Amino acid sequence: MVGSSRMLVIDQAVIDADPLKVFRALIDECNSRTHWWMPHLEAKPRDGKPFGEEGSTIDMIVHRLGTPRLGVRMTRAVEGKAMTWEIFEGDSLGTCEWTLEPVAPGRTKVTLRWDVVLKRPLYRMFGPRILGRVHSGVMHAGFDGMNRHLSGKSITDDLVNPVPMTTRTQGARMGNGANE
């Protein structure tokens, strides 16, 4: 039996930095200037053009469950507020929307809306329920890594003086799109 091919996951976290710093941290990570999302996810600009402007592209590799690979294109960027990515190539196709909202001085609520069709047969077999949990795990590892990075701490610093985990909420709605 083949599982559903549509996956919609919404992940949120509160990051201890203002929205502009969060936006720039995401752009830096996608341009391989930083590596706070490793070992879970890595991104590299495609064709030597920096990622961050509309039309720029990256190759993304997720180091979980079969190592999915994705081609990602920036379709909208509003510095410090939002960005939209088109997942145009690879194991999933669809959109990724980032929204950054200030919630207090020096704190930002990050909302990620991941709406894709699963292309790889293995992922369709696992289905959105399992992959949604894996996706959320990767996202929240990244949110924690971003908090560490923006606080100036390394992973080894956390062993001595732990940084509190991000405030997390997550929800997932999965299906084949028939009722959506």
C-alpha positions in Angstrom: 0.0 0.0 0.0 1.4 3.4 -1.0 0.9 6.2 1.5 -0.3 9.7 0.8 1.9 11.9 -1.3 0.9 15.3 0.2 2.6 16.6 3.3 1.8 19.9 5.1 3.7 20.5 8.3 3.8 23.7 10.3 6.6 24.2 12.9 7.1 27.2 15.2 9.7 28.2 17.6 10.7 31.4 19.5 14.3 32.4 18.8 16.2 34.7 21.2 17.1 37.4 18.6 15.3 40.1 16.7 13.6 39.2 13.3 16.4 40.8 11.2 19.1 38.7 12.9 17.0 35.6 12.5 16.4 36.4 8.8 20.1 37.0 8.2 21.1 33.8 10.1 18.8 31.7 7.8 20.4 33.4 4.7 23.9 32.8 6.0 23.2 29.2 6.7 21.8 28.7 3.2 24.9 30.3 1.8 27.2 27.9 3.7 28.7 30.8 5.7 27.6 29.1 9.0 26.9 25.5 9.9 24.6 25.6 12.9 22.1 23.3 11.3 24.6 20.5 10.8 24.7 17.6 11.2 21.0 17.6 10.3 20.8 19.8 7.2 23.1 21.5 4.9 22.6 23.9 2.0 24.9 25.3 -0.7 24.3 28.0 -3.3 23.8 26.7 -6.8 25.8 28.1 -9.7 27.9 30.3 -7.4 25.1 32.9 -7.0 24.5 33.8 -3.3 21.1 32.8 -2.0 18.8 35.5 -0.6 17.4 37.4 -3.6 14.4 36.3 -5.6 15.4 33.7 -8.2 18.5 32.5 -6.3 18.8 28.8 -5.8 20.4 26.3 -3.4 20.9 22.6 -3.2 19.7 21.3 0.2 20.5 17.9 1.7 18.8 16.6 4.8 20.9 14.1 6.7 18.0 11.9 7.9 15.9 9.0 6.7 17.4 8.3 3.2 19.2 11.7 2.8 16.6 13.6 0.8 18.0 16.2 -1.7 16.1 19.2 -2.8 16.5 22.1 -5.3 15.2 25.3 -3.6 14.5 28.7 -5.3 13.8 31.9 -3.4 10.5 33.3 -4.7 10.0 36.1 -2.1 12.2 37.7 0.4 11.1 40.5 2.8 14.2 41.2 5.0 13.4 40.6 8.6 9.8 39.5 8.0 9.3 36.6 5.6 10.6 34.5 2.8 9.0 31.9 0.4 10.9 29.1 -1.2 9.8 26.9 -4.1 11.0 23.3 -3.8 11.4 22.7 -7.5 13.6 19.6 -7.7 14.3 16.5 -5.8 12.5 14.1 -3.4 9.7 16.6 -2.7 8.1 19.4 -4.7 6.2 22.3 -3.2 6.6 25.4 -1.1 8.3 26.5 2.1 7.1 29.7 3.8 9.0 31.4 6.6 7.3 34.1 8.7 9.2 36.0 11.4 7.2 37.9 14.0 8.6 39.9 17.0 7.1 38.7 20.2 9.2 40.7 22.7 12.3 42.8 22.5 15.1 40.5 21.2 12.7 37.6 20.6 11.2 36.3 17.3 8.5 33.7 16.6 9.5 31.7 13.6 6.8 29.9 11.7 7.7 27.5 8.9 5.0 26.1 6.6 6.2 23.2 4.6 3.7 22.1 1.9 5.0 19.5 -0.5 4.2 16.5 -2.6 6.4 13.5 -1.8 8.1 12.2 -4.9 10.4 9.5 -3.7 8.6 6.1 -3.5 10.2 5.3 -0.1 8.8 8.5 1.4 5.4 7.9 -0.1 5.5 4.5 1.5 6.4 6.0 5.0 3.7 8.6 4.5 3.3 12.1 5.8 2.8 11.1 9.5 6.2 9.6 9.9 8.0 12.1 7.6 6.2 15.0 9.3 7.7 13.9 12.6 11.2 13.6 11.0 10.8 17.0 9.3 9.8 18.6 12.6 12.8 17.0 14.4 15.1 18.5 11.8 13.5 21.9 12.0 13.6 22.1 15.8 17.3 20.9 15.8 17.9 23.8 13.4 16.0 26.2 15.7 18.1 25.1 18.6 21.3 25.4 16.6 20.2 29.0 15.5 19.7 30.0 19.1 23.1 28.6 20.0 24.7 30.4 17.1 23.0 33.7 17.8 23.9 33.6 21.5 27.6 33.0 20.5 27.7 29.6 22.2 29.0 26.4 20.7 27.7 22.9 21.2 30.4 22.1 23.7 29.5 25.3 25.7 26.0 23.7 26.1 27.5 20.8 28.0 28.7 23.2 30.7 26.1 26.0 30.5 23.0 24.8 28.6 21.0 27.2 26.5 17.3 26.7 27.1 15.6 24.8 24.3 13.5 26.9 22.0 9.8 27.4 22.9 8.2 24.9 20.5 4.9 24.3 19.0 4.2 22.1 16.1 1.3 20.9 14.2 0.8 18.8 11.1 -2.0 18.3 8.6 -1.4 15.6 6.1 -3.4 14.2 3.3 -3.7 13.7 -0.4 -5.1 17.2 -1.0 -8.5 15.8 -2.0 -10.3 17.7 0.8 -8.2 20.8 0.7 
